[in-house]
């Protein structure tokens, strides 16, 4: 499997994002219109459709009973690699998440098709996955990519503006929410601490989106990336994408393999290797100051 050309051709120049971050901090959400070209959108739709057709509908009051969900999209629909590595969105995720971690990681990729007759999802926050208060820090950034047009009638994501600054209330009135309406090819970015839900589909046609989310590098991810993209799949991804899905050590010394950065697991040489420190600059400086000259250490 080879990375798609659009991933390789992404410009290294990041779009200025200070206004994006300010809007997210203020409102909890941001719409980025028309990020995909017509060709990219058509390719995405073509790659995704067979998986949506063959996958059974969900079973559960949270996932929905008239909704289809498909995960592990980086290999099933390779155009999603382009979405996951969008420079503007990565810049936003880095700005909001990296103050609390050494590196960010991909939390999941998931296609969601809300079929006609589906009821509105219960209000929730995706940071509920981790049973610990976030204390005002950002743990998760969500991006909903519109594969079809999102409207208030066909199940567009419902958002409660400013709710990231209040306690979660599942009984929050729907009339206090807004619909994340957008054209196909656009993206809705929102904080993991923002109360939201999938809307009810009152039309006769499905609405389809793709969720790409990013979280702190030391959290357990929603989607097990190593099962979704094992070695033989991940080794064909661009290096930046390999690291985003977890083939990357989180300093200090978290998530290693055989004492090495797990990126080495994708290489042909399987060791054995020496255990090598992966420390933050601050910890490395503290240890150098503590040990004025080389010494052996057990442990």
C-alpha positions as CSV (number, residue, x, y, z in Angstrom):
1,X,0.0,0.0,0.0
2,X,1.4,3.4,-1.0
3,X,0.6,6.8,0.5
4,X,-1.7,8.8,-1.7
5,X,-0.2,11.5,-3.8
6,X,-2.1,14.3,-2.1
7,X,-0.5,13.5,1.2
8,X,3.0,13.7,-0.3
9,X,2.2,17.0,-2.0
10,X,1.0,18.9,1.0
11,X,2.7,22.3,1.3
12,X,4.9,22.7,4.4
13,X,3.7,26.2,4.8
14,X,1.1,26.4,7.6
15,X,-1.9,28.7,7.2
16,X,-2.0,31.4,9.9
17,X,-4.2,30.1,12.7
18,X,-4.2,32.6,15.5
19,X,-7.8,33.5,14.6
20,X,-8.8,29.8,14.5
21,X,-7.4,29.2,18.0
22,X,-9.1,32.3,19.4
23,X,-12.5,31.3,18.0
24,X,-12.1,27.8,19.5
25,X,-11.2,29.2,22.9
26,X,-14.1,31.6,22.8
27,X,-16.9,29.5,21.2
28,X,-15.7,26.0,21.4
29,X,-16.1,25.4,17.6
30,X,-15.0,26.7,14.3
31,X,-16.1,26.0,10.7
32,X,-13.5,25.9,7.9
33,X,-15.3,26.0,4.6
34,X,-14.3,24.2,1.4
35,X,-11.0,22.7,2.4
36,X,-11.3,19.9,-0.1
37,X,-11.3,20.4,-3.9
38,X,-14.0,18.8,-6.0
39,X,-11.6,16.0,-7.1
40,X,-10.5,15.3,-3.6
41,X,-14.1,15.1,-2.4
42,X,-15.2,12.8,-5.2
43,X,-12.2,10.5,-4.5
44,X,-13.1,10.4,-0.8
45,X,-16.8,9.6,-1.6
46,X,-15.8,6.8,-4.0
47,X,-13.3,5.2,-1.5
48,X,-15.7,5.4,1.4
49,X,-19.0,4.2,-0.2
50,X,-18.2,0.5,-0.4
51,X,-17.4,0.4,3.3
52,X,-20.5,2.2,4.3
53,X,-22.6,-0.1,2.1
54,X,-21.2,-3.3,3.6
55,X,-21.1,-2.3,7.3
56,X,-24.2,-3.1,9.4
57,X,-25.9,-0.3,11.3
58,X,-25.0,0.6,14.8
59,X,-26.6,-1.0,17.9
60,X,-26.9,1.3,20.9
61,X,-28.5,4.4,22.3
62,X,-25.2,6.3,22.0
63,X,-24.0,5.1,18.6
64,X,-27.6,5.1,17.2
65,X,-29.9,2.6,15.7
66,X,-30.1,4.2,12.2
67,X,-26.5,5.2,11.9
68,X,-23.6,3.5,10.2
69,X,-20.0,3.9,11.5
70,X,-16.8,2.7,9.9
71,X,-13.3,3.0,11.5
72,X,-9.7,2.5,10.5
73,X,-10.1,4.8,7.6
74,X,-6.5,5.6,6.8
75,X,-6.1,2.3,5.0
76,X,-9.8,1.7,3.9
77,X,-10.1,5.2,2.4
78,X,-6.6,6.5,1.8
79,X,-7.8,10.0,1.0
80,X,-8.4,10.3,4.8
81,X,-4.6,10.4,5.2
82,X,-4.9,13.9,3.5
83,X,-7.6,14.9,6.0
84,X,-5.6,13.7,9.0
85,X,-2.5,15.6,8.0
86,X,-4.1,18.9,6.9
87,X,-1.5,21.5,7.9
88,X,-4.0,24.1,9.2
89,X,-5.8,21.6,11.4
90,X,-2.5,20.1,12.7
91,X,-1.3,23.6,13.6
92,X,-4.5,24.2,15.6
93,X,-4.2,20.8,17.4
94,X,-0.5,21.4,18.2
95,X,-1.3,24.9,19.6
96,X,-4.1,23.7,21.9
97,X,-2.8,20.3,22.9
98,X,1.0,20.4,23.1
99,X,1.1,22.6,26.2
100,X,-0.1,19.4,28.0
101,X,2.0,16.8,26.3
102,X,5.2,16.1,24.5
103,X,3.5,15.1,21.2
104,X,-0.1,14.7,20.0
105,X,-1.6,11.6,18.6
106,X,-4.5,10.6,16.3
107,X,-7.4,9.5,18.5
108,X,-9.6,8.1,15.7
109,X,-10.9,8.2,12.2
110,X,-14.5,7.3,11.8
111,X,-17.1,7.7,9.0
112,X,-20.6,8.4,10.3
113,X,-23.7,8.1,8.1
114,X,-26.9,9.3,9.7
115,X,-29.8,7.6,7.9
116,X,-33.3,9.0,7.5
117,X,-35.4,8.6,10.6
118,X,-32.5,8.7,13.0
119,X,-33.3,10.6,16.2
120,X,-31.0,13.2,17.7
121,X,-28.1,11.8,19.7
122,X,-27.9,12.6,23.5
123,X,-25.8,15.6,24.3
124,X,-22.3,14.6,25.4
125,X,-18.6,15.5,25.4
126,X,-16.0,13.3,23.9
127,X,-13.6,13.9,26.8
128,X,-15.9,11.8,28.9
129,X,-13.9,8.8,27.6
130,X,-11.2,9.6,30.2
131,X,-12.6,9.4,33.7
132,X,-10.6,12.4,35.1
133,X,-11.3,16.1,35.2
134,X,-9.4,18.0,32.6
135,X,-9.0,21.1,34.9
136,X,-9.4,23.6,32.1
137,X,-6.8,22.0,29.8
138,X,-7.6,20.7,26.3
139,X,-7.3,17.0,25.9
140,X,-9.0,16.4,22.6
141,X,-9.7,18.3,19.3
142,X,-12.5,16.9,17.0
143,X,-12.8,17.6,13.3
144,X,-16.0,16.6,11.5
145,X,-15.4,16.6,7.7
146,X,-18.5,16.9,5.6
147,X,-18.7,14.2,2.9
148,X,-22.2,15.3,2.0
149,X,-23.8,18.7,2.8
150,X,-24.7,19.1,6.5
151,X,-28.0,20.9,7.2
152,X,-30.2,21.5,10.2
153,X,-32.7,19.0,8.8
154,X,-30.4,16.1,7.8
155,X,-28.5,15.5,11.0
156,X,-25.8,18.1,11.1
157,X,-23.8,18.1,14.3
158,X,-25.6,20.1,17.1
159,X,-23.3,22.4,19.1
160,X,-23.9,24.2,22.4
161,X,-21.7,27.3,22.0
162,X,-19.6,28.2,25.0
163,X,-20.6,24.9,26.8
164,X,-16.9,24.0,27.2
165,X,-16.8,26.5,30.1
166,X,-19.7,24.9,32.0
167,X,-20.5,21.6,33.6
168,X,-21.9,18.9,31.3
169,X,-25.8,18.9,31.3
170,X,-27.4,16.1,29.2
171,X,-30.7,17.9,29.7
172,X,-29.5,21.1,28.1
173,X,-32.3,22.6,25.9
174,X,-32.0,21.9,22.2
175,X,-33.0,25.4,21.4
176,X,-29.8,26.6,22.9
177,X,-27.8,24.7,20.3
178,X,-26.9,25.5,16.8
179,X,-26.6,23.2,13.7
180,X,-23.1,22.8,12.3
181,X,-24.3,23.5,8.8
182,X,-21.6,23.3,6.0
183,X,-21.1,22.3,2.4
184,X,-19.5,19.0,1.5
185,X,-15.7,19.3,1.6
186,X,-15.8,21.7,4.6
187,X,-14.7,20.9,8.2
188,X,-16.1,21.6,11.6
189,X,-13.5,21.8,14.3
190,X,-14.6,21.7,17.9
191,X,-13.2,21.1,21.4
192,X,-13.5,17.7,23.1
193,X,-15.0,19.6,26.1
194,X,-17.8,21.1,24.0
195,X,-21.3,19.6,24.5
196,X,-22.6,18.4,21.1
197,X,-24.5,15.6,19.5
198,X,-25.5,14.3,16.1
199,X,-28.8,15.8,15.0
200,X,-31.9,14.1,13.9
201,X,-32.3,13.3,10.2
202,X,-35.7,14.5,9.2
203,X,-35.0,14.1,5.4
204,X,-35.2,11.2,3.0
205,X,-31.5,11.1,2.3
206,X,-28.5,10.2,4.5
207,X,-25.9,12.6,5.6
208,X,-22.3,11.4,5.7
209,X,-19.3,12.8,7.6
210,X,-15.8,11.7,8.8
211,X,-14.6,12.4,12.3
212,X,-10.8,12.8,12.7
213,X,-9.7,13.6,16.2
214,X,-6.5,14.3,18.0
215,X,-5.6,13.9,21.7
216,X,-2.8,14.2,24.1
217,X,0.0,11.8,23.4
218,X,-0.1,10.1,26.8
219,X,-3.8,9.2,26.7
220,X,-5.3,5.9,25.7
221,X,-7.0,6.5,22.3
222,X,-10.6,5.8,21.4
223,X,-9.5,3.7,18.5
224,X,-6.6,1.2,19.0
225,X,-4.3,2.4,16.3
226,X,-1.9,-0.5,16.5
227,X,-4.8,-3.0,15.7
228,X,-6.3,-0.7,13.1
229,X,-2.8,-0.2,11.4
230,X,-0.5,-3.1,12.2
231,X,3.2,-3.1,11.2
232,X,2.7,-4.2,7.6
233,X,0.1,-1.4,7.0
234,X,1.7,1.4,9.0
235,X,5.2,1.0,7.5
236,X,3.7,2.2,4.1
237,X,2.4,5.5,5.7
238,X,4.4,8.7,5.6
239,X,6.6,9.1,8.6
240,X,4.5,12.0,10.1
241,X,1.4,9.8,9.9
242,X,3.2,6.9,11.5
243,X,4.0,9.1,14.4
244,X,0.5,10.4,14.6
245,X,-0.9,6.9,15.0
246,X,1.4,6.1,17.9
247,X,4.7,4.8,16.4
248,X,6.4,7.4,18.5
249,X,7.8,7.6,22.0
250,X,6.3,10.2,24.3
251,X,9.0,11.6,26.5
252,X,9.9,10.7,29.1
253,X,10.2,7.1,28.1
254,X,6.4,6.4,27.6
255,X,5.2,3.9,25.0
256,X,8.6,2.5,23.9
257,X,9.3,-0.8,22.3
258,X,12.4,-2.8,23.4
259,X,13.8,0.3,25.0
260,X,13.5,2.2,21.6
261,X,11.2,4.6,19.9
262,X,8.4,2.4,18.5
263,X,9.2,3.8,15.0
264,X,12.1,1.3,15.0
265,X,9.5,-1.5,15.1
266,X,8.6,-0.6,11.5
267,X,12.2,-1.2,10.3
268,X,13.6,-4.5,9.1
269,X,16.2,-4.7,12.0
270,X,14.4,-6.3,14.9
271,X,17.2,-6.0,17.4
272,X,18.0,-6.7,20.2
273,X,18.7,-3.1,21.0
274,X,20.0,-1.3,24.1
275,X,17.4,0.6,26.1
276,X,18.0,4.3,25.3
277,X,16.8,7.3,27.2
278,X,14.0,9.4,25.7
279,X,13.9,12.3,28.1
280,X,12.5,15.8,28.0
281,X,15.3,18.5,27.8
282,X,14.4,19.6,31.4
283,X,14.7,16.1,32.9
284,X,17.9,15.4,30.9
285,X,19.4,18.6,32.3
286,X,18.5,17.7,35.8
287,X,20.1,14.3,35.5
288,X,23.3,15.8,34.0
289,X,23.5,18.1,36.9
290,X,22.9,15.3,39.4
291,X,25.6,13.1,37.9
292,X,28.6,15.3,37.3
293,X,30.5,12.4,35.7
294,X,29.4,9.1,34.1
295,X,28.2,6.4,36.4
296,X,26.5,3.1,36.0
297,X,22.9,2.7,37.3
298,X,20.9,-0.3,38.0
299,X,17.2,-0.6,38.0
